[in-house]
Amino acid sequence: MKDEFVSTVSHELRTPLTSINGSLAILSKSSEGRLDQTGQQMLDIAIRNIDRLNRLINDILDIEKLGSGSVVMHVQRLELAELLSCVVNENRPFANTHGVDVQLELPDEPVLVLGDQGRLVQAVTNLIANACKFSPPGAIVDVSCQKADGRAIIEVQDTGPGIPVEFRPHVFQRFAQASPDHQQGRSGSGLGLAITKAIIEQHEGNIGFDSVVGSGSRFWLTLPLLGEQS
């Protein structure tokens, strides 16, 4: 009942939020150069928070659909080097806002899988975004891909604070967030890793992590290589 309630509320919020977002966009364009500094700051805050609410609603609806198995996967042959190169390049501006660089290491040979390109991009993006948010300025987030035992393995390594031992059993749970001391103002819905896990499992894959407090975390996911699906 709780999940159904949250899903219903999320659907109902979409229409007014879309209207508010459109109104703010019109206001921002029409008032360009006419607002004082305080007014512009307030408008920017409103736009950022509407964007945040929209992302939260999309995450809630995603996790609900993935959990119920109602998501239609558009499966196609994918070369992971191409996919990862695009994802890393698309996330560089976000990494730059955190003062972080993203480096990509790829194998010489192609890594072919069957998968839904949009959903796999979403899954890897979630891992890279988390790594960037929790890494200190000047750090490097390492993304790599390799093949082993009929599986493709994607890893995302950061040099952040690591995951507290007591929080590790809850990492992939819905709305899970570590203590405020660990978060240190880093915002999020607490749904990104739950969504990523659901996506990977629908691709017959696995996801996990290693973490050392004070040194960083390494998240990894595996996918069956082309021809190895059950």
FIROLO-164193 format. One record per residue (C-alpha): residue number from 1; x, y, z. Coordinates in Angstrom, 1 decimal, decimal comma. Layout:
N
<NUM; <X; Y; Z>>
...
This chain:
230
<1; <0,0; 0,0; 0,0>>
<2; <2,9; 2,4; 0,8>>
<3; <4,5; 1,9; -2,6>>
<4; <1,1; 2,3; -4,4>>
<5; <0,5; 5,6; -2,4>>
<6; <3,9; 7,0; -3,3>>
<7; <3,4; 6,1; -6,9>>
<8; <0,0; 7,7; -7,1>>
<9; <1,2; 10,9; -5,4>>
<10; <4,2; 11,0; -7,8>>
<11; <1,9; 10,8; -10,8>>
<12; <-0,5; 13,5; -9,4>>
<13; <2,5; 15,8; -8,7>>
<14; <3,7; 15,7; -12,3>>
<15; <1,1; 17,9; -13,9>>
<16; <1,4; 20,9; -11,4>>
<17; <5,2; 20,6; -11,4>>
<18; <5,2; 20,7; -15,2>>
<19; <3,1; 23,8; -15,1>>
<20; <5,3; 25,5; -12,5>>
<21; <8,4; 24,6; -14,4>>
<22; <7,0; 26,1; -17,6>>
<23; <6,0; 29,3; -15,8>>
<24; <9,4; 29,7; -14,2>>
<25; <11,1; 29,2; -17,6>>
<26; <8,9; 32,0; -19,1>>
<27; <9,6; 34,2; -16,1>>
<28; <13,3; 33,6; -16,3>>
<29; <13,4; 34,5; -20,0>>
<30; <11,1; 37,5; -19,8>>
<31; <12,9; 39,0; -16,7>>
<32; <16,4; 38,5; -18,1>>
<33; <18,5; 41,6; -17,0>>
<34; <15,5; 43,2; -15,2>>
<35; <15,7; 41,5; -11,8>>
<36; <18,1; 42,7; -9,1>>
<37; <20,6; 40,2; -7,7>>
<38; <18,4; 39,0; -4,9>>
<39; <15,5; 38,4; -7,2>>
<40; <17,6; 36,5; -9,7>>
<41; <19,0; 34,4; -6,9>>
<42; <15,5; 33,5; -5,7>>
<43; <14,4; 32,6; -9,2>>
<44; <17,5; 30,4; -9,7>>
<45; <16,8; 28,6; -6,4>>
<46; <13,2; 28,0; -7,5>>
<47; <14,3; 26,5; -10,8>>
<48; <16,9; 24,3; -9,2>>
<49; <14,4; 22,9; -6,7>>
<50; <11,8; 22,2; -9,4>>
<51; <14,4; 20,3; -11,3>>
<52; <15,3; 18,4; -8,2>>
<53; <11,6; 17,5; -7,6>>
<54; <11,2; 16,4; -11,2>>
<55; <14,3; 14,1; -10,8>>
<56; <12,9; 12,7; -7,6>>
<57; <9,5; 11,9; -9,2>>
<58; <11,2; 10,3; -12,2>>
<59; <13,3; 8,2; -9,8>>
<60; <10,2; 7,1; -7,8>>
<61; <8,3; 6,1; -11,0>>
<62; <11,3; 4,3; -12,4>>
<63; <11,9; 2,2; -9,2>>
<64; <8,1; 1,4; -9,1>>
<65; <8,1; 0,2; -12,7>>
<66; <11,4; -1,7; -12,4>>
<67; <10,2; -3,4; -9,2>>
<68; <6,9; -4,5; -10,8>>
<69; <8,6; -5,7; -14,0>>
<70; <6,5; -3,5; -16,1>>
<71; <9,4; -1,8; -17,8>>
<72; <9,8; -2,8; -21,5>>
<73; <13,5; -3,3; -22,2>>
<74; <14,6; -2,4; -25,8>>
<75; <17,3; -4,9; -26,1>>
<76; <20,0; -4,6; -28,8>>
<77; <23,6; -5,5; -29,5>>
<78; <25,9; -3,1; -27,7>>
<79; <29,6; -2,4; -27,7>>
<80; <30,4; -1,3; -24,1>>
<81; <33,5; 0,7; -25,1>>
<82; <31,3; 3,0; -27,2>>
<83; <28,6; 3,2; -24,5>>
<84; <31,1; 4,0; -21,7>>
<85; <32,9; 6,6; -23,8>>
<86; <29,7; 8,4; -24,4>>
<87; <28,6; 8,2; -20,7>>
<88; <32,0; 9,5; -19,5>>
<89; <32,0; 12,4; -21,9>>
<90; <28,4; 13,3; -21,0>>
<91; <29,2; 13,3; -17,3>>
<92; <32,4; 15,4; -17,5>>
<93; <30,6; 18,7; -17,1>>
<94; <29,0; 17,3; -13,9>>
<95; <32,3; 16,1; -12,7>>
<96; <33,8; 19,5; -13,4>>
<97; <31,3; 21,1; -11,1>>
<98; <32,8; 19,0; -8,3>>
<99; <36,4; 19,7; -9,3>>
<100; <36,8; 16,0; -10,3>>
<101; <38,2; 14,4; -13,4>>
<102; <36,9; 11,1; -14,9>>
<103; <39,3; 8,7; -16,5>>
<104; <38,3; 5,7; -18,7>>
<105; <40,3; 2,5; -19,2>>
<106; <39,0; 0,2; -22,0>>
<107; <40,3; -3,2; -23,3>>
<108; <41,7; -3,5; -26,7>>
<109; <39,1; -6,1; -27,9>>
<110; <35,4; -5,3; -28,2>>
<111; <33,1; -6,1; -25,3>>
<112; <29,7; -7,0; -26,7>>
<113; <26,5; -7,5; -24,7>>
<114; <22,8; -7,5; -25,2>>
<115; <21,0; -4,7; -23,4>>
<116; <18,8; -1,7; -23,3>>
<117; <21,1; 1,2; -24,1>>
<118; <19,1; 3,9; -22,3>>
<119; <18,8; 1,9; -19,1>>
<120; <22,5; 0,8; -19,1>>
<121; <23,5; 4,5; -19,6>>
<122; <21,3; 5,4; -16,7>>
<123; <22,9; 2,7; -14,5>>
<124; <26,5; 3,7; -15,2>>
<125; <25,6; 7,4; -15,0>>
<126; <24,3; 6,8; -11,4>>
<127; <27,6; 5,2; -10,4>>
<128; <29,7; 7,9; -11,9>>
<129; <27,6; 10,7; -10,5>>
<130; <27,8; 9,2; -7,0>>
<131; <31,6; 8,8; -7,3>>
<132; <32,0; 12,4; -8,4>>
<133; <29,8; 13,7; -5,6>>
<134; <31,7; 11,9; -2,9>>
<135; <35,2; 12,5; -4,3>>
<136; <37,2; 15,5; -3,0>>
<137; <38,2; 18,3; -5,4>>
<138; <41,1; 17,4; -7,5>>
<139; <40,4; 13,7; -7,3>>
<140; <40,1; 11,3; -10,2>>
<141; <37,2; 8,9; -10,7>>
<142; <38,4; 5,8; -12,6>>
<143; <36,0; 3,9; -14,9>>
<144; <37,1; 0,7; -16,4>>
<145; <35,7; -2,3; -18,4>>
<146; <37,0; -5,8; -18,8>>
<147; <36,0; -9,4; -19,7>>
<148; <36,2; -12,4; -17,4>>
<149; <34,5; -15,8; -17,3>>
<150; <31,8; -14,9; -19,9>>
<151; <31,0; -11,6; -18,2>>
<152; <31,6; -8,0; -18,9>>
<153; <32,7; -6,2; -15,8>>
<154; <32,4; -2,4; -15,4>>
<155; <34,0; -0,7; -12,4>>
<156; <33,8; 2,8; -11,0>>
<157; <36,4; 3,7; -8,4>>
<158; <36,4; 6,9; -6,3>>
<159; <38,7; 8,3; -3,6>>
<160; <35,9; 9,6; -1,3>>
<161; <35,3; 9,0; 2,4>>
<162; <34,2; 5,4; 1,9>>
<163; <30,9; 3,8; 3,1>>
<164; <30,4; 3,5; 6,8>>
<165; <30,3; -0,2; 7,9>>
<166; <26,9; 0,1; 9,5>>
<167; <25,4; 1,5; 6,3>>
<168; <26,7; -1,1; 3,9>>
<169; <23,8; -3,6; 4,3>>
<170; <21,4; -0,8; 3,2>>
<171; <23,3; 0,7; 0,2>>
<172; <20,9; -0,7; -2,4>>
<173; <17,7; -0,2; -0,5>>
<174; <15,1; 2,4; -1,6>>
<175; <15,6; 5,9; -0,1>>
<176; <18,7; 4,7; 1,7>>
<177; <21,1; 7,5; 2,7>>
<178; <24,0; 7,5; 5,1>>
<179; <24,2; 9,7; 8,2>>
<180; <24,2; 13,5; 7,6>>
<181; <27,9; 13,6; 8,8>>
<182; <28,8; 11,2; 5,9>>
<183; <26,5; 13,0; 3,4>>
<184; <28,1; 16,4; 4,2>>
<185; <25,4; 18,3; 2,2>>
<186; <25,5; 16,0; -0,8>>
<187; <21,9; 15,9; -2,0>>
<188; <20,2; 12,9; -3,6>>
<189; <16,9; 10,9; -3,6>>
<190; <18,4; 7,8; -2,1>>
<191; <17,0; 5,9; -5,1>>
<192; <19,9; 5,9; -7,6>>
<193; <21,6; 2,7; -6,5>>
<194; <18,3; 0,9; -6,0>>
<195; <17,4; 1,8; -9,6>>
<196; <20,8; 0,7; -10,8>>
<197; <20,6; -2,6; -9,1>>
<198; <17,1; -3,3; -10,6>>
<199; <18,3; -2,4; -14,1>>
<200; <21,4; -4,6; -13,9>>
<201; <19,4; -7,6; -12,5>>
<202; <16,9; -7,2; -15,4>>
<203; <19,9; -7,7; -17,7>>
<204; <20,8; -11,0; -15,9>>
<205; <23,7; -9,1; -14,2>>
<206; <25,1; -8,5; -10,7>>
<207; <26,2; -5,4; -8,8>>
<208; <28,3; -5,0; -5,7>>
<209; <30,9; -2,8; -4,1>>
<210; <34,1; -2,7; -2,0>>
<211; <34,8; 0,2; 0,3>>
<212; <37,5; 1,3; 2,7>>
<213; <36,5; 4,1; 5,1>>
<214; <38,8; 7,1; 4,5>>
<215; <40,1; 5,7; 1,2>>
<216; <37,1; 5,4; -1,2>>
<217; <34,7; 2,9; -2,8>>
<218; <34,7; 0,7; -5,9>>
<219; <31,3; -0,2; -7,4>>
<220; <31,2; -3,0; -10,0>>
<221; <28,6; -4,5; -12,2>>
<222; <28,6; -7,5; -14,4>>
<223; <26,7; -8,3; -17,6>>
<224; <26,6; -11,5; -19,6>>
<225; <28,7; -11,3; -22,8>>
<226; <26,9; -11,6; -26,1>>
<227; <25,9; -15,3; -26,5>>
<228; <26,2; -16,0; -22,7>>
<229; <22,6; -15,0; -21,8>>
<230; <20,4; -17,7; -20,3>>
